[in-house]
């Protein structure tokens, strides 16, 4: 599904503070796989996400999705098949728009943004159904401005928006890091629910080893832009704090 | 009474400008300085057309179209050439100064004895007011509907959270350029109407109009604090009318007309700072109590 070939990326090239992140990184993620990514700060986790999502272009190397080369595709074009949830709960939603408007925008991910009405009754029924699955009571607050919701609620909404139109790839960039323990567990539970889908390939960055071990199907650790271990299934139980940092 | 009505009609014409700026300042979160240039651009284009015998209503529409080109340039400078928002607006505005003189051939053009939209409908105080009211009414309904469409919603979301819109697969640069074009087109229409109403177009007619529009927006927001989009737009129109009435009264009280710009700027500052001042006072009162 997702294939990264010989990825190279250097920041501030030929300047005193030049920093090489990736030197020929290779990574393959199959359909239905859920990869948790761990690694210290500066290891290249976020840069990897940015290169996949297209908010950053690599110096060299290629990114393939379904065997299609998307290395030079613009961010907004890729978003048609890549869903994203950011670390900051405020980044994934538009605060002055209502819940139904935010969800409608997410529904339009693949369609034209033309002069048809943005929010339709038919969609609202669907939104109500999907929102009730979150168990946050948001299904009765479709006309509430998103800016009035809590961080946890907004992150749940962002997660829903990222998957409302089923993406091929879901990128979760420390999406529980800014939440309190209760909201975090809620979001993780939702993440599990959503990523059970066998069609989506998921990549999740986390600094929490327990989450990395227990969620998903595969764990990789990045260190200075290189994959230092890549474990699947039961093998992941053996990751301990010693070889984590 | 008649003077009051014509003051209100003037407020309605300037409301078009304020609504245009509302799109960039409030919806898109983009401080667009092009407005002063595009208002004059609308005035000059319209004046030249009217003098050459073009129907005054048609020339207003053409002025609007030309005005959107000014927005296109600012949008291009900002999104494609990555020039800062304020600077790209200022650059277009300054460039328009020369262009406007080129269009008119000199610094000002008189429309004396020419047909204007106001003369067509009788040029009475009431008819002029009605023209302003109808234009504002049409604009309000069109804008309200437009910002509820998929495209309009995407523009609002772009102003709100650009990164989120890109992550949702929207070309945010296109949305921004489009919104800036709509805004400047409205500024140019306002300019065309001002030229026809005043009976002349002048290269300096745009000077200070951004502050006037901004003052109208904040006055409106002080009058109506509602969440509905339509009410927010109505507030801008009311704000513009109130601004004109305030100006009318202070001039009657004997203020020197050349002090008006200072007065307008001060009004805008006070209204913009008011929420913060209130908070500070509240906090210090509480501190004293404790």
Contacts between the chains, C-beta under 8 A, distances in Angstrom:
chain1	res1	chain2	res2	distance
A	53	B	167	7.4
A	55	B	166	7.4
A	74	B	171	7.8
A	75	B	166	5.1
A	75	B	167	7.8
A	76	B	165	8.0
A	76	B	166	5.0
A	76	B	169	5.3
A	76	B	170	5.7
A	76	B	171	5.0
A	76	B	172	7.0
A	77	B	169	7.4
A	79	B	166	6.6
A	79	B	167	5.6
A	79	B	168	6.1
A	79	B	169	3.6
A	79	B	170	7.8
A	80	B	169	4.9
A	83	B	167	8.0
A	84	B	167	4.6
A	86	B	163	7.6
A	86	B	167	7.8
A	90	B	161	7.9
A	91	B	161	6.9
A	91	B	163	5.7
A	91	B	164	6.3
A	92	B	164	5.6
A	92	B	167	7.2
A	93	B	161	6.9
A	93	B	164	6.2
A	94	B	156	7.2
A	94	B	157	4.1
A	94	B	160	3.8
A	94	B	161	4.7
A	94	B	164	6.0
A	94	B	165	7.5
A	95	B	160	6.0
A	95	B	161	7.0
A	96	B	156	7.1
A	96	B	160	5.2
A	97	B	153	7.1
A	97	B	156	6.1
A	97	B	157	5.7
A	97	B	160	6.3
A	101	B	153	5.7
A	101	B	156	7.9
A	101	B	157	7.6
A	102	B	157	7.6
A	104	B	150	7.7
A	104	B	153	6.7
A	105	B	153	6.2
A	105	B	154	6.5
A	105	B	157	5.6
A	105	B	165	7.4
A	105	B	168	5.5
A	105	B	170	7.7
A	106	B	168	5.8
A	108	B	150	5.7
A	108	B	154	7.6
A	108	B	168	7.7
A	108	B	169	7.9
A	109	B	168	5.7
A	109	B	169	4.6
A	110	B	169	7.1
A	111	B	150	7.8
A	112	B	150	7.5
A	113	B	150	4.4
A	113	B	151	4.8
A	113	B	153	7.9
A	113	B	154	4.7
A	113	B	170	6.6
A	114	B	149	7.3
A	114	B	150	5.8
A	114	B	151	6.1
A	115	B	146	7.6
A	115	B	149	4.7
A	115	B	150	7.2
A	115	B	151	6.0
A	116	B	149	6.3
A	116	B	150	5.6
A	117	B	148	6.1
A	117	B	149	6.0
A	117	B	150	7.5
A	118	B	148	5.8
A	118	B	149	5.7
A	118	B	150	4.8
A	118	B	152	7.0
A	118	B	153	3.8
A	119	B	148	7.4
A	119	B	153	7.7
A	145	B	227	7.4
A	161	B	168	7.2
A	162	B	167	7.8
